[in-house]
């Protein structure tokens, strides 16, 4: 069976009647028993403008709305046929739900802590943007370990290399004394960046907390671009402000997670590294040209995958009475870019662990009942139900749908399901954004 061609065609711009009954102001359309929210439209329309280089216009807005309506029509048709979503689709819906839960947690707990960015802060970051620093660091996931080291290093910075050999498992960092080399702006964890770029040279500072654990920092050199004009600053001010807001949000999120688990978190480093190495081999080979993989390598990869499945309940970390297993790690990695994992598996692990903690905390706060979470889950379900409907229709055909067939099918469904559009709610998106 051929796979359906899910490229959406343009419906004629339809002007459906607007129902004036009571409706949530964030709902811009109803289609049968389901609905389209402002968040649905913003996500779809933003992606369209970014990926197609289309310009905002009434035509593009109506086209996007029609595409969303079409998806909802197909989903409603699937429900009348009692179609069900396959296991892959259900897994994706679950991942979408978890993302929505974390966003709701952010909106409720973290987002409120992010303050206005003042001009002095923006100018400071502008200077950092035109600066490079030479940085060494020591790392440990327990602050108490570094607390015992910091007074010794302040008294004798030359012992930095000695402790690097003790603390680091990575041979490069062992041999270099924790040398990170020349560091540019935007390359460090935001919390480390704030400290590293503002600290004086040749002074030991720490322990400083990052997303991954605790650090001692040692800045030994600095290079600044001397000729920077006010015009240069004004040209980048707007974009830089948004970047700083994002960094502050990340710091607030990291602080929230760290405070949430600071007293009772344990990570089994040897098991984590062994697991990451196995996953890395699998991901690396799957992202290469499979024709070049020898039979022996295929056999090794098969063994790695079998081992991972067999040990999926192995505990990698704990926080309180809760556990983070290999299965949890694999689940969270499914929703991430493989390149991120290939570039820095340890970072990918910590992100997955953090996301797992935040998801469970959101559930503890009963954010599953949050309307935006419920809407996001419904939208995700509708997308997969629409897919199942098209696949069911393809069973009657020997080839993909033509654009004309999709159009005729959509027109038929428009007569079966009531469609109402709330224009004022749609227009509000463009008034507020």
BELFEN-V885857 format. One record per residue. N is the residue number from 0. RES is the residue in three letters. PHI is phi as a letter, one per 20 degrees, with the letter a starting at -180 (none if undefined). OMEGA is omega in whole degrees, -180 to 180 (* if undefined). Layout:
<<N/RES/PHI/OMEGA> <N/RES/PHI/OMEGA>>
This chain:
<<0/UNK/none/178> <1/UNK/f/175> <2/UNK/f/-179> <3/UNK/f/173> <4/UNK/e/-174> <5/UNK/e/175> <6/UNK/f/-177> <7/UNK/e/177> <8/UNK/e/-178> <9/UNK/e/171> <10/UNK/f/170> <11/UNK/g/-177> <12/UNK/f/-175> <13/UNK/d/177> <14/UNK/d/-179> <15/UNK/f/-180> <16/UNK/f/178> <17/UNK/e/178> <18/UNK/e/-175> <19/UNK/e/179> <20/UNK/f/180> <21/UNK/g/-180> <22/UNK/b/177> <23/UNK/g/-178> <24/UNK/f/179> <25/UNK/e/177> <26/UNK/e/-177> <27/UNK/d/178> <28/UNK/a/170> <29/UNK/d/179> <30/UNK/c/-175> <31/UNK/m/-178> <32/UNK/e/-177> <33/UNK/d/-174> <34/UNK/b/178> <35/UNK/d/-178> <36/UNK/e/175> <37/UNK/g/178> <38/UNK/f/177> <39/UNK/g/-177> <40/UNK/f/-179> <41/UNK/g/-180> <42/UNK/f/-178> <43/UNK/f/-177> <44/UNK/f/178> <45/UNK/f/178> <46/UNK/f/180> <47/UNK/f/-177> <48/UNK/f/-179> <49/UNK/f/-170> <50/UNK/e/-179> <51/UNK/d/-176> <52/UNK/l/176> <53/UNK/f/178> <54/UNK/e/178> <55/UNK/g/179> <56/UNK/a/177> <57/UNK/f/179> <58/UNK/f/-179> <59/UNK/f/178> <60/UNK/f/179> <61/UNK/f/178> <62/UNK/f/178> <63/UNK/f/179> <64/UNK/f/178> <65/UNK/f/179> <66/UNK/f/178> <67/UNK/f/177> <68/UNK/f/180> <69/UNK/g/179> <70/UNK/g/180> <71/UNK/f/177> <72/UNK/f/179> <73/UNK/f/179> <74/UNK/f/178> <75/UNK/f/178> <76/UNK/f/178> <77/UNK/f/-180> <78/UNK/f/178> <79/UNK/f/177> <80/UNK/e/-179> <81/UNK/l/177> <82/UNK/f/180> <83/UNK/c/-179> <84/UNK/e/-180> <85/UNK/f/-174> <86/UNK/f/179> <87/UNK/f/178> <88/UNK/f/179> <89/UNK/f/177> <90/UNK/f/179> <91/UNK/f/177> <92/UNK/f/178> <93/UNK/f/178> <94/UNK/f/178> <95/UNK/f/178> <96/UNK/f/-179> <97/UNK/f/177> <98/UNK/f/179> <99/UNK/f/178> <100/UNK/f/-180> <101/UNK/f/178> <102/UNK/f/178> <103/UNK/f/177> <104/UNK/f/178> <105/UNK/g/-179> <106/UNK/f/-175> <107/UNK/e/-171> <108/UNK/d/-170> <109/UNK/e/-174> <110/UNK/g/-179> <111/UNK/f/-177> <112/UNK/e/-178> <113/UNK/e/-174> <114/UNK/e/177> <115/UNK/f/179> <116/UNK/e/-178> <117/UNK/e/-176> <118/UNK/g/180> <119/UNK/f/178> <120/UNK/f/180> <121/UNK/f/-180> <122/UNK/f/177> <123/UNK/f/179> <124/UNK/f/176> <125/UNK/f/176> <126/UNK/f/179> <127/UNK/f/-180> <128/UNK/f/-180> <129/UNK/d/-178> <130/UNK/c/170> <131/UNK/c/179> <132/UNK/c/175> <133/UNK/d/-167> <134/UNK/c/169> <135/UNK/d/179> <136/UNK/b/169> <137/UNK/d/-175> <138/UNK/c/168> <139/UNK/b/-180> <140/UNK/e/176> <141/UNK/d/-179> <142/UNK/f/-176> <143/UNK/g/179> <144/UNK/f/-178> <145/UNK/f/177> <146/UNK/g/-180> <147/UNK/f/-176> <148/UNK/e/-171> <149/UNK/g/179> <150/UNK/f/179> <151/UNK/f/-178> <152/UNK/f/178> <153/UNK/f/178> <154/UNK/f/-177> <155/UNK/b/-178> <156/UNK/g/-179> <157/UNK/f/178> <158/UNK/f/179> <159/UNK/g/-178> <160/UNK/f/-180> <161/UNK/f/-179> <162/UNK/f/175> <163/UNK/f/179> <164/UNK/f/-179> <165/UNK/e/-170> <166/UNK/e/-173> <167/UNK/e/172> <168/UNK/e/178> <169/UNK/f/-175> <170/UNK/f/179> <171/UNK/f/179> <172/UNK/f/174> <173/UNK/g/-173> <174/UNK/f/-176> <175/UNK/e/-178> <176/UNK/m/-179> <177/UNK/m/-176> <178/UNK/f/176> <179/UNK/e/180> <180/UNK/m/180> <181/UNK/f/-176> <182/UNK/d/176> <183/UNK/e/175> <184/UNK/g/179> <185/UNK/m/-180> <186/UNK/d/-180> <187/UNK/d/166> <188/UNK/g/-174> <189/UNK/g/180> <190/UNK/f/177> <191/UNK/f/-180> <192/UNK/f/180> <193/UNK/g/-177> <194/UNK/f/-173> <195/UNK/f/-177> <196/UNK/e/-180> <197/UNK/e/-177> <198/UNK/f/178> <199/UNK/f/178> <200/UNK/f/175> <201/UNK/l/176> <202/UNK/c/178> <203/UNK/e/-179> <204/UNK/c/176> <205/UNK/q/-7> <206/UNK/f/179> <207/UNK/d/-177> <208/UNK/e/174> <209/UNK/c/176> <210/UNK/f/-171> <211/UNK/d/-175> <212/UNK/q/-175> <213/UNK/c/-175> <214/UNK/c/165> <215/UNK/d/-175> <216/UNK/d/-179> <217/UNK/b/-180> <218/UNK/e/-174> <219/UNK/d/-179> <220/UNK/a/-176> <221/UNK/b/176> <222/UNK/c/-179> <223/UNK/d/172> <224/UNK/f/-171> <225/UNK/f/-175> <226/UNK/e/177> <227/UNK/c/-175> <228/UNK/e/175> <229/UNK/f/178> <230/UNK/f/178> <231/UNK/g/-179> <232/UNK/f/-178> <233/UNK/f/-180> <234/UNK/f/-176> <235/UNK/d/-172> <236/UNK/g/-176> <237/UNK/f/180> <238/UNK/f/180> <239/UNK/f/178> <240/UNK/g/179> <241/UNK/f/179> <242/UNK/f/179> <243/UNK/f/178> <244/UNK/g/178> <245/UNK/f/178> <246/UNK/f/180> <247/UNK/f/176> <248/UNK/f/179> <249/UNK/f/178> <250/UNK/f/179> <251/UNK/f/179> <252/UNK/f/179> <253/UNK/f/179> <254/UNK/f/179> <255/UNK/f/179> <256/UNK/f/-178> <257/UNK/g/179> <258/UNK/f/-179> <259/UNK/f/-173> <260/UNK/d/-170> <261/UNK/g/-172> <262/UNK/e/-171> <263/UNK/b/178> <264/UNK/e/177> <265/UNK/c/178> <266/UNK/d/178> <267/UNK/e/-172> <268/UNK/g/-180> <269/UNK/g/-180> <270/UNK/f/179> <271/UNK/f/-178> <272/UNK/f/178> <273/UNK/f/179> <274/UNK/f/180> <275/UNK/f/178> <276/UNK/f/178> <277/UNK/f/-180> <278/UNK/f/-179> <279/UNK/f/179> <280/UNK/f/-179> <281/UNK/f/-178> <282/UNK/f/-179> <283/UNK/f/-178> <284/UNK/f/179> <285/UNK/f/179> <286/UNK/e/172> <287/UNK/d/175> <288/UNK/f/-174> <289/UNK/f/179> <290/UNK/f/-177> <291/UNK/e/-179> <292/UNK/e/179> <293/UNK/f/-179> <294/UNK/g/-180> <295/UNK/f/179> <296/UNK/f/177> <297/UNK/g/179> <298/UNK/f/178> <299/UNK/f/180> <300/UNK/f/177> <301/UNK/g/179> <302/UNK/f/179> <303/UNK/g/-178> <304/UNK/f/178> <305/UNK/f/179> <306/UNK/f/180> <307/UNK/f/180> <308/UNK/f/-178> <309/UNK/f/-177> <310/UNK/d/-173> <311/UNK/f/180> <312/UNK/e/177> <313/UNK/f/-177> <314/UNK/e/177> <315/UNK/e/-178> <316/UNK/b/176> <317/UNK/c/171> <318/UNK/b/-171> <319/UNK/m/178> <320/UNK/e/-176> <321/UNK/e/-176> <322/UNK/c/175> <323/UNK/d/-172> <324/UNK/d/175> <325/UNK/g/179> <326/UNK/f/177> <327/UNK/f/180> <328/UNK/f/-179> <329/UNK/f/179> <330/UNK/g/-179> <331/UNK/f/-180> <332/UNK/f/-179> <333/UNK/f/-177> <334/UNK/e/-178> <335/UNK/d/179> <336/UNK/f/180> <337/UNK/g/-179> <338/UNK/f/179> <339/UNK/f/180> <340/UNK/f/-179> <341/UNK/f/-179> <342/UNK/f/-176> <343/UNK/b/-178> <344/UNK/g/-179> <345/UNK/f/177> <346/UNK/f/179> <347/UNK/f/177> <348/UNK/f/-177> <349/UNK/f/177> <350/UNK/f/179> <351/UNK/f/179> <352/UNK/f/178> <353/UNK/g/-179> <354/UNK/f/178> <355/UNK/f/179> <356/UNK/f/-178> <357/UNK/f/179> <358/UNK/f/-180> <359/UNK/f/177> <360/UNK/f/177> <361/UNK/f/177> <362/UNK/f/178> <363/UNK/f/180> <364/UNK/e/177> <365/UNK/m/-180> <366/UNK/f/174> <367/UNK/f/180> <368/UNK/e/178> <369/UNK/f/-174> <370/UNK/f/-179> <371/UNK/f/175> <372/UNK/f/-180> <373/UNK/f/178> <374/UNK/f/-180> <375/UNK/f/179> <376/UNK/f/179> <377/UNK/f/179> <378/UNK/f/178> <379/UNK/f/178> <380/UNK/f/-179> <381/UNK/f/179> <382/UNK/f/-179> <383/UNK/f/175> <384/UNK/f/176> <385/UNK/f/178> <386/UNK/f/180> <387/UNK/f/178> <388/UNK/f/179> <389/UNK/f/178> <390/UNK/f/179> <391/UNK/f/178> <392/UNK/f/180> <393/UNK/f/180> <394/UNK/f/180> <395/UNK/e/-177> <396/UNK/c/177> <397/UNK/d/180> <398/UNK/b/-179> <399/UNK/f/176> <400/UNK/f/170> <401/UNK/e/178> <402/UNK/f/179> <403/UNK/f/180> <404/UNK/f/177> <405/UNK/f/-180> <406/UNK/f/180> <407/UNK/f/178> <408/UNK/f/179> <409/UNK/f/179> <410/UNK/f/178> <411/UNK/f/-179> <412/UNK/f/177> <413/UNK/f/179> <414/UNK/e/-176> <415/UNK/e/-176> <416/UNK/c/-180> <417/UNK/f/179> <418/UNK/d/175> <419/UNK/c/179> <420/UNK/d/-179> <421/UNK/d/-171> <422/UNK/f/-179> <423/UNK/f/178> <424/UNK/f/176> <425/UNK/f/-178> <426/UNK/f/-179> <427/UNK/f/178> <428/UNK/g/-174> <429/UNK/e/173> <430/UNK/f/-175> <431/UNK/e/180> <432/UNK/c/*>>
